Every structure is written in C-alpha cells, then in structure tokens.
C-alpha cells in the first residue's frame, strides 16, 4: 500500500519486504540464541544499530 502511495516501484516494494523478512529472521535467531523474548532481542538489535550509526557520524 505505501509503495503505491509513495510512487515506489513493484521491485522496490519487494526488495523492502525481503529486508523486513531478513531483519525479522535475525531478531528471532538472536532471541533464540540469547534465550530471550523476541521483543527484547529486537530492542537490543535496534539499540546496537543506533549506536553503530552514531559512531559512523562522529568520525566526520
């Protein structure tokens, strides 16, 4: 739906869907490895991503 409104291509929407799917699998794998709830694993992964982006920006 969003891709139709924003004017994105069908291929772009599929690519974004695949990234979401891959990210979801990463979160579920991380939760299983850590024996934690998927929501907690998702929050930790998001925090790690935010920190890594912050480190990249601080080098400029």
Order of alpha helices (4+ residues) and beta strands (2+ residues): alpha-alpha-alpha
